[in-house]
Amino acid sequence: MTMDSGATVDHGFTERLAQLRASIEKRLDELLPESGNERDLVAVAMRESTLAPGKRMRPILLLLAADGLGHQGDPGLELGCAVELIHAASLVLDDMPCMDNASLRRGRPTVHLKFGEDVAILTAVALLSRAFGVIASINDLSPVIRTQLVEVAANAVGMQGLVRGQFQDLRDGQQARRAEEIAMTNNLKTGALFGAIMDMAWLISSSDVLVRPILQNFAVELGQAFQMHDDLRDKCSDGDKDQGKDTGKSTFVSLYGEDKVREQLQVHLSNAERNLHKVYGESHMIAGYMRMVFDKASVIA
């Protein structure tokens, strides 16, 4: 899977990504300190579910987006880690027996299997709480911007985002759906958090108001591409997460078949990159990073 950009992936590029990833890992570890009490299962589960090996694609995307818009400083890192906490919470809930009933996540037993369903639910709530606390406590931003950032995160999580998308996927996904309905669910489940990421980058960068809708268009296209990528890999056994969870579910793969979905995925990626170019030009790192992510043919989770 490739994107069309001519952006060069060189040593400086990979070094920059490694630096960003290291800073994210370090800050996440600080935000979720060890309690020192092995019986404090929620604290242990919070760390394990968040710090388990992952690609940290969402916080890296936020940092690259903000940097390209001229922002430098701690707020971007704090927001990126808050987004990763939200993402981790969504995975804990998504794996629950009442949802996808998964047994494997990031190559490890899911939280509810290792710690129990009660701990899993509390872990997800605690991670969300921690995420909003991190956003609200960024002192380098004005109170107005902090309030807007909290609102963006809340919308991405709630009935305008992840919650509604998950509900639609669970209830409507078991019956035949039109392409428009599948796309709407995909945008809520996956695109909403990407939209929040780009909005956060825009808010802390004081960029032109005309840039905001272009970044949102990029997020929508990227979200659709990621969900199609996820659907295509549902039967690929890689030892990282459960496979076959889409059996009997109405997805683009079940509606159109794998070949057409692969073609449509490329369309979404091309559209995403065109929106990037409108804002960042031809040589920005996001295009190269997105191409690298998809070329590795592995789902970011």
LODRENDO-677270 format. One record per residue (C-alpha): residue number from 1; chain; x, y, z. Coordinates in nm, 2 decimals. Layout:
! residues N
nr->NUM, kette->A, east->X, north->Y, up->Z
...
This chain:
! residues 301
nr->1, kette->A, east->0.00, north->0.00, up->0.00
nr->2, kette->A, east->0.15, north->0.33, up->-0.10
nr->3, kette->A, east->0.08, north->0.70, up->-0.11
nr->4, kette->A, east->0.18, north->0.92, up->-0.40
nr->5, kette->A, east->0.40, north->1.17, up->-0.23
nr->6, kette->A, east->0.76, north->1.22, up->-0.33
nr->7, kette->A, east->0.86, north->1.29, up->0.03
nr->8, kette->A, east->1.19, north->1.13, up->0.10
nr->9, kette->A, east->1.22, north->0.88, up->0.39
nr->10, kette->A, east->1.59, north->0.93, up->0.49
nr->11, kette->A, east->1.80, north->0.88, up->0.80
nr->12, kette->A, east->1.69, north->1.22, up->0.94
nr->13, kette->A, east->1.33, north->1.12, up->0.90
nr->14, kette->A, east->1.37, north->0.79, up->1.09
nr->15, kette->A, east->1.58, north->0.96, up->1.35
nr->16, kette->A, east->1.31, north->1.22, up->1.41
nr->17, kette->A, east->1.04, north->0.96, up->1.44
nr->18, kette->A, east->1.26, north->0.77, up->1.69
nr->19, kette->A, east->1.30, north->1.08, up->1.90
nr->20, kette->A, east->0.93, north->1.16, up->1.90
nr->21, kette->A, east->0.85, north->0.80, up->1.99
nr->22, kette->A, east->1.10, north->0.80, up->2.28
nr->23, kette->A, east->0.96, north->1.13, up->2.42
nr->24, kette->A, east->0.61, north->0.99, up->2.40
nr->25, kette->A, east->0.71, north->0.66, up->2.58
nr->26, kette->A, east->0.89, north->0.86, up->2.85
nr->27, kette->A, east->0.60, north->1.09, up->2.91
nr->28, kette->A, east->0.34, north->0.81, up->2.92
nr->29, kette->A, east->0.55, north->0.63, up->3.18
nr->30, kette->A, east->0.56, north->0.95, up->3.39
nr->31, kette->A, east->0.19, north->1.01, up->3.35
nr->32, kette->A, east->0.11, north->0.65, up->3.47
nr->33, kette->A, east->0.35, north->0.59, up->3.76
nr->34, kette->A, east->0.38, north->0.26, up->3.93
nr->35, kette->A, east->0.18, north->0.26, up->4.25
nr->36, kette->A, east->0.42, north->0.04, up->4.44
nr->37, kette->A, east->0.13, north->-0.18, up->4.55
nr->38, kette->A, east->0.09, north->-0.50, up->4.34
nr->39, kette->A, east->-0.27, north->-0.53, up->4.46
nr->40, kette->A, east->-0.36, north->-0.20, up->4.30
nr->41, kette->A, east->-0.48, north->-0.38, up->3.99
nr->42, kette->A, east->-0.63, north->-0.08, up->3.82
nr->43, kette->A, east->-0.31, north->0.11, up->3.83
nr->44, kette->A, east->-0.12, north->-0.19, up->3.70
nr->45, kette->A, east->-0.37, north->-0.25, up->3.42
nr->46, kette->A, east->-0.36, north->0.12, up->3.32
nr->47, kette->A, east->0.02, north->0.09, up->3.27
nr->48, kette->A, east->0.01, north->-0.24, up->3.10
nr->49, kette->A, east->-0.27, north->-0.15, up->2.86
nr->50, kette->A, east->-0.11, north->0.18, up->2.77
nr->51, kette->A, east->0.26, north->0.10, up->2.78
nr->52, kette->A, east->0.23, north->-0.23, up->2.59
nr->53, kette->A, east->0.44, north->-0.22, up->2.27
nr->54, kette->A, east->0.25, north->-0.01, up->2.02
nr->55, kette->A, east->0.34, north->0.22, up->1.73
nr->56, kette->A, east->0.22, north->0.54, up->1.90
nr->57, kette->A, east->0.09, north->0.65, up->1.56
nr->58, kette->A, east->-0.17, north->0.89, up->1.70
nr->59, kette->A, east->0.06, north->1.10, up->1.92
nr->60, kette->A, east->0.33, north->1.10, up->1.66
nr->61, kette->A, east->0.07, north->1.23, up->1.40
nr->62, kette->A, east->-0.03, north->1.51, up->1.64
nr->63, kette->A, east->0.32, north->1.62, up->1.70
nr->64, kette->A, east->0.41, north->1.62, up->1.33
nr->65, kette->A, east->0.09, north->1.81, up->1.25
nr->66, kette->A, east->0.15, north->2.07, up->1.51
nr->67, kette->A, east->0.52, north->2.10, up->1.42
nr->68, kette->A, east->0.43, north->2.16, up->1.06
nr->69, kette->A, east->0.19, north->2.44, up->1.16
nr->70, kette->A, east->0.47, north->2.61, up->1.36
nr->71, kette->A, east->0.40, north->2.49, up->1.71
nr->72, kette->A, east->0.69, north->2.39, up->1.93
nr->73, kette->A, east->0.68, north->2.30, up->2.30
nr->74, kette->A, east->0.53, north->2.08, up->2.57
nr->75, kette->A, east->0.16, north->2.12, up->2.49
nr->76, kette->A, east->0.19, north->1.90, up->2.18
nr->77, kette->A, east->0.35, north->1.62, up->2.37
nr->78, kette->A, east->0.09, north->1.64, up->2.65
nr->79, kette->A, east->-0.19, north->1.63, up->2.40
nr->80, kette->A, east->-0.04, north->1.34, up->2.21
nr->81, kette->A, east->-0.01, north->1.14, up->2.53
nr->82, kette->A, east->-0.37, north->1.23, up->2.63
nr->83, kette->A, east->-0.49, north->1.10, up->2.29
nr->84, kette->A, east->-0.29, north->0.78, up->2.35
nr->85, kette->A, east->-0.46, north->0.74, up->2.69
nr->86, kette->A, east->-0.80, north->0.78, up->2.52
nr->87, kette->A, east->-0.70, north->0.53, up->2.25
nr->88, kette->A, east->-0.58, north->0.28, up->2.51
nr->89, kette->A, east->-0.91, north->0.31, up->2.70
nr->90, kette->A, east->-1.11, north->0.25, up->2.38
nr->91, kette->A, east->-0.91, north->-0.07, up->2.32
nr->92, kette->A, east->-0.98, north->-0.20, up->2.67
nr->93, kette->A, east->-1.35, north->-0.15, up->2.62
nr->94, kette->A, east->-1.35, north->-0.28, up->2.26
nr->95, kette->A, east->-1.20, north->-0.61, up->2.37
nr->96, kette->A, east->-1.46, north->-0.67, up->2.64
nr->97, kette->A, east->-1.68, north->-0.99, up->2.62
nr->98, kette->A, east->-1.99, north->-0.77, up->2.56
nr->99, kette->A, east->-1.81, north->-0.60, up->2.27
nr->100, kette->A, east->-1.56, north->-0.79, up->2.05
nr->101, kette->A, east->-1.48, north->-1.05, up->2.32
nr->102, kette->A, east->-1.11, north->-1.05, up->2.22
nr->103, kette->A, east->-0.84, north->-1.25, up->2.39
nr->104, kette->A, east->-0.53, north->-1.09, up->2.24
nr->105, kette->A, east->-0.42, north->-0.72, up->2.21
nr->106, kette->A, east->-0.07, north->-0.60, up->2.11
nr->107, kette->A, east->0.05, north->-0.96, up->2.15
nr->108, kette->A, east->-0.07, north->-0.98, up->2.51
nr->109, kette->A, east->-0.38, north->-1.12, up->2.68
nr->110, kette->A, east->-0.65, north->-0.86, up->2.69
nr->111, kette->A, east->-0.71, north->-0.66, up->3.01
nr->112, kette->A, east->-1.03, north->-0.83, up->3.10
nr->113, kette->A, east->-0.88, north->-1.18, up->3.07
nr->114, kette->A, east->-0.57, north->-1.09, up->3.28
nr->115, kette->A, east->-0.73, north->-0.88, up->3.55
nr->116, kette->A, east->-1.10, north->-0.94, up->3.53
nr->117, kette->A, east->-1.39, north->-0.76, up->3.37
nr->118, kette->A, east->-1.44, north->-0.53, up->3.67
nr->119, kette->A, east->-1.08, north->-0.41, up->3.66
nr->120, kette->A, east->-1.10, north->-0.36, up->3.28
nr->121, kette->A, east->-1.41, north->-0.13, up->3.31
nr->122, kette->A, east->-1.25, north->0.07, up->3.59
nr->123, kette->A, east->-0.92, north->0.09, up->3.39
nr->124, kette->A, east->-1.09, north->0.24, up->3.09
nr->125, kette->A, east->-1.27, north->0.49, up->3.30
nr->126, kette->A, east->-0.95, north->0.58, up->3.49
nr->127, kette->A, east->-0.76, north->0.62, up->3.16
nr->128, kette->A, east->-1.02, north->0.85, up->3.02
nr->129, kette->A, east->-1.02, north->1.05, up->3.34
nr->130, kette->A, east->-0.64, north->1.08, up->3.33
nr->131, kette->A, east->-0.65, north->1.19, up->2.97
nr->132, kette->A, east->-0.89, north->1.48, up->3.04
nr->133, kette->A, east->-0.69, north->1.57, up->3.35
nr->134, kette->A, east->-0.37, north->1.60, up->3.14
nr->135, kette->A, east->-0.54, north->1.82, up->2.88
nr->136, kette->A, east->-0.69, north->2.05, up->3.15
nr->137, kette->A, east->-0.36, north->2.10, up->3.33
nr->138, kette->A, east->-0.15, north->2.22, up->3.03
nr->139, kette->A, east->-0.03, north->2.55, up->3.18
nr->140, kette->A, east->0.14, north->2.68, up->2.87
nr->141, kette->A, east->-0.19, north->2.74, up->2.70
nr->142, kette->A, east->-0.46, north->3.00, up->2.77
nr->143, kette->A, east->-0.77, north->2.89, up->2.96
nr->144, kette->A, east->-0.98, north->2.95, up->2.65
nr->145, kette->A, east->-0.76, north->2.71, up->2.44
nr->146, kette->A, east->-0.76, north->2.45, up->2.71
nr->147, kette->A, east->-1.14, north->2.46, up->2.73
nr->148, kette->A, east->-1.16, north->2.41, up->2.35
nr->149, kette->A, east->-0.92, north->2.12, up->2.37
nr->150, kette->A, east->-1.12, north->1.95, up->2.64
nr->151, kette->A, east->-1.43, north->2.00, up->2.42
nr->152, kette->A, east->-1.26, north->1.85, up->2.12
nr->153, kette->A, east->-1.16, north->1.54, up->2.32
nr->154, kette->A, east->-1.50, north->1.50, up->2.47
nr->155, kette->A, east->-1.67, north->1.52, up->2.13
nr->156, kette->A, east->-1.43, north->1.26, up->1.99
nr->157, kette->A, east->-1.50, north->1.02, up->2.28
nr->158, kette->A, east->-1.88, north->1.07, up->2.32
nr->159, kette->A, east->-2.19, north->1.04, up->2.12
nr->160, kette->A, east->-2.04, north->1.24, up->1.84
nr->161, kette->A, east->-1.75, north->1.00, up->1.81
nr->162, kette->A, east->-1.61, north->0.67, up->1.95
nr->163, kette->A, east->-1.91, north->0.58, up->2.17
nr->164, kette->A, east->-2.17, north->0.62, up->1.89
nr->165, kette->A, east->-1.94, north->0.45, up->1.64
nr->166, kette->A, east->-1.89, north->0.15, up->1.86
nr->167, kette->A, east->-2.26, north->0.13, up->1.93
nr->168, kette->A, east->-2.34, north->0.14, up->1.56
nr->169, kette->A, east->-2.08, north->-0.12, up->1.49
nr->170, kette->A, east->-2.21, north->-0.36, up->1.75
nr->171, kette->A, east->-2.58, north->-0.32, up->1.68
nr->172, kette->A, east->-2.61, north->-0.23, up->1.31
nr->173, kette->A, east->-2.30, north->-0.42, up->1.20
nr->174, kette->A, east->-2.47, north->-0.75, up->1.24
nr->175, kette->A, east->-2.72, north->-0.67, up->0.96
nr->176, kette->A, east->-2.69, north->-0.56, up->0.60
nr->177, kette->A, east->-2.59, north->-0.20, up->0.56
nr->178, kette->A, east->-2.55, north->0.05, up->0.27
nr->179, kette->A, east->-2.21, north->0.18, up->0.19
nr->180, kette->A, east->-2.30, north->0.52, up->0.34
nr->181, kette->A, east->-2.39, north->0.36, up->0.67
nr->182, kette->A, east->-2.07, north->0.16, up->0.69
nr->183, kette->A, east->-1.87, north->0.48, up->0.61
nr->184, kette->A, east->-2.05, north->0.67, up->0.88
nr->185, kette->A, east->-1.97, north->0.41, up->1.14
nr->186, kette->A, east->-1.61, north->0.40, up->1.03
nr->187, kette->A, east->-1.58, north->0.77, up->1.05
nr->188, kette->A, east->-1.71, north->0.77, up->1.41
nr->189, kette->A, east->-1.50, north->0.47, up->1.52
nr->190, kette->A, east->-1.18, north->0.57, up->1.36
nr->191, kette->A, east->-1.20, north->0.91, up->1.19
nr->192, kette->A, east->-1.33, north->1.10, up->1.50
nr->193, kette->A, east->-1.01, north->1.06, up->1.70
nr->194, kette->A, east->-0.80, north->1.15, up->1.39
nr->195, kette->A, east->-1.02, north->1.46, up->1.36
nr->196, kette->A, east->-0.96, north->1.55, up->1.72
nr->197, kette->A, east->-0.58, north->1.51, up->1.67
nr->198, kette->A, east->-0.58, north->1.75, up->1.38
nr->199, kette->A, east->-0.80, north->2.00, up->1.56
nr->200, kette->A, east->-0.58, north->1.99, up->1.86
nr->201, kette->A, east->-0.27, north->2.06, up->1.64
nr->202, kette->A, east->-0.45, north->2.35, up->1.48
nr->203, kette->A, east->-0.57, north->2.50, up->1.81
nr->204, kette->A, east->-0.23, north->2.50, up->1.97
nr->205, kette->A, east->-0.07, north->2.64, up->1.66
nr->206, kette->A, east->-0.28, north->2.95, up->1.60
nr->207, kette->A, east->-0.30, north->2.87, up->1.23
nr->208, kette->A, east->-0.53, north->3.03, up->0.98
nr->209, kette->A, east->-0.90, north->2.94, up->1.02
nr->210, kette->A, east->-0.91, north->2.82, up->0.66
nr->211, kette->A, east->-0.66, north->2.54, up->0.74
nr->212, kette->A, east->-0.90, north->2.38, up->0.99
nr->213, kette->A, east->-1.15, north->2.22, up->0.74
nr->214, kette->A, east->-0.87, north->2.10, up->0.52
nr->215, kette->A, east->-0.71, north->1.92, up->0.82
nr->216, kette->A, east->-1.05, north->1.77, up->0.90
nr->217, kette->A, east->-1.09, north->1.64, up->0.54
nr->218, kette->A, east->-0.75, north->1.47, up->0.58
nr->219, kette->A, east->-0.87, north->1.31, up->0.90
nr->220, kette->A, east->-1.19, north->1.17, up->0.74
nr->221, kette->A, east->-0.99, north->1.02, up->0.45
nr->222, kette->A, east->-0.73, north->0.88, up->0.68
nr->223, kette->A, east->-1.00, north->0.73, up->0.91
nr->224, kette->A, east->-1.17, north->0.55, up->0.62
nr->225, kette->A, east->-0.84, north->0.42, up->0.50
nr->226, kette->A, east->-0.74, north->0.28, up->0.84
nr->227, kette->A, east->-1.07, north->0.11, up->0.89
nr->228, kette->A, east->-1.05, north->-0.05, up->0.55
nr->229, kette->A, east->-0.70, north->-0.16, up->0.62
nr->230, kette->A, east->-0.82, north->-0.31, up->0.95
nr->231, kette->A, east->-1.10, north->-0.50, up->0.77
nr->232, kette->A, east->-0.87, north->-0.64, up->0.51
nr->233, kette->A, east->-0.64, north->-0.77, up->0.78
nr->234, kette->A, east->-0.91, north->-0.94, up->0.98
nr->235, kette->A, east->-0.81, north->-1.29, up->0.85
nr->236, kette->A, east->-0.44, north->-1.23, up->0.87
nr->237, kette->A, east->-0.28, north->-1.41, up->1.16
nr->238, kette->A, east->0.01, north->-1.21, up->1.30
nr->239, kette->A, east->0.00, north->-1.30, up->1.67
nr->240, kette->A, east->-0.07, north->-0.93, up->1.76
nr->241, kette->A, east->-0.45, north->-0.94, up->1.80
nr->242, kette->A, east->-0.75, north->-1.17, up->1.75
nr->243, kette->A, east->-0.85, north->-1.24, up->1.39
nr->244, kette->A, east->-1.18, north->-1.33, up->1.24
nr->245, kette->A, east->-1.38, north->-1.08, up->1.45
nr->246, kette->A, east->-1.55, north->-0.94, up->1.14
nr->247, kette->A, east->-1.71, north->-1.27, up->1.05
nr->248, kette->A, east->-2.08, north->-1.21, up->0.99
nr->249, kette->A, east->-2.04, north->-0.83, up->1.02
nr->250, kette->A, east->-2.13, north->-0.59, up->0.74
nr->251, kette->A, east->-1.81, north->-0.42, up->0.63
nr->252, kette->A, east->-1.68, north->-0.28, up->0.31
nr->253, kette->A, east->-1.50, north->-0.62, up->0.25
nr->254, kette->A, east->-1.83, north->-0.81, up->0.29
nr->255, kette->A, east->-2.01, north->-0.56, up->0.07
nr->256, kette->A, east->-1.76, north->-0.52, up->-0.21
nr->257, kette->A, east->-1.49, north->-0.79, up->-0.17
nr->258, kette->A, east->-1.12, north->-0.74, up->-0.10
nr->259, kette->A, east->-1.00, north->-0.63, up->-0.44
nr->260, kette->A, east->-1.24, north->-0.34, up->-0.46
nr->261, kette->A, east->-1.17, north->-0.24, up->-0.10
nr->262, kette->A, east->-0.80, north->-0.23, up->-0.17
nr->263, kette->A, east->-0.87, north->0.00, up->-0.47
nr->264, kette->A, east->-1.09, north->0.23, up->-0.26
nr->265, kette->A, east->-0.83, north->0.23, up->0.02
nr->266, kette->A, east->-0.58, north->0.38, up->-0.23
nr->267, kette->A, east->-0.83, north->0.64, up->-0.32
nr->268, kette->A, east->-0.87, north->0.75, up->0.04
nr->269, kette->A, east->-0.50, north->0.76, up->0.08
nr->270, kette->A, east->-0.45, north->0.98, up->-0.23
nr->271, kette->A, east->-0.73, north->1.21, up->-0.11
nr->272, kette->A, east->-0.57, north->1.23, up->0.24
nr->273, kette->A, east->-0.23, north->1.33, up->0.09
nr->274, kette->A, east->-0.38, north->1.59, up->-0.14
nr->275, kette->A, east->-0.53, north->1.76, up->0.17
nr->276, kette->A, east->-0.19, north->1.74, up->0.34
nr->277, kette->A, east->-0.02, north->1.91, up->0.05
nr->278, kette->A, east->-0.27, north->2.20, up->0.06
nr->279, kette->A, east->-0.15, north->2.27, up->0.41
nr->280, kette->A, east->0.21, north->2.15, up->0.44
nr->281, kette->A, east->0.34, north->2.14, up->0.09
nr->282, kette->A, east->0.52, north->1.85, up->-0.09
nr->283, kette->A, east->0.80, north->1.77, up->0.16
nr->284, kette->A, east->0.63, north->1.75, up->0.50
nr->285, kette->A, east->0.70, north->1.45, up->0.72
nr->286, kette->A, east->0.34, north->1.35, up->0.77
nr->287, kette->A, east->0.31, north->1.22, up->0.41
nr->288, kette->A, east->0.62, north->1.01, up->0.45
nr->289, kette->A, east->0.51, north->0.88, up->0.78
nr->290, kette->A, east->0.17, north->0.78, up->0.66
nr->291, kette->A, east->0.32, north->0.61, up->0.36
nr->292, kette->A, east->0.56, north->0.42, up->0.59
nr->293, kette->A, east->0.27, north->0.31, up->0.82
nr->294, kette->A, east->0.07, north->0.17, up->0.53
nr->295, kette->A, east->0.37, north->0.02, up->0.35
nr->296, kette->A, east->0.44, north->-0.19, up->0.66
nr->297, kette->A, east->0.10, north->-0.35, up->0.61
nr->298, kette->A, east->0.02, north->-0.36, up->0.98
nr->299, kette->A, east->-0.27, north->-0.21, up->1.16
nr->300, kette->A, east->-0.19, north->0.07, up->1.41
nr->301, kette->A, east->-0.36, north->-0.03, up->1.74
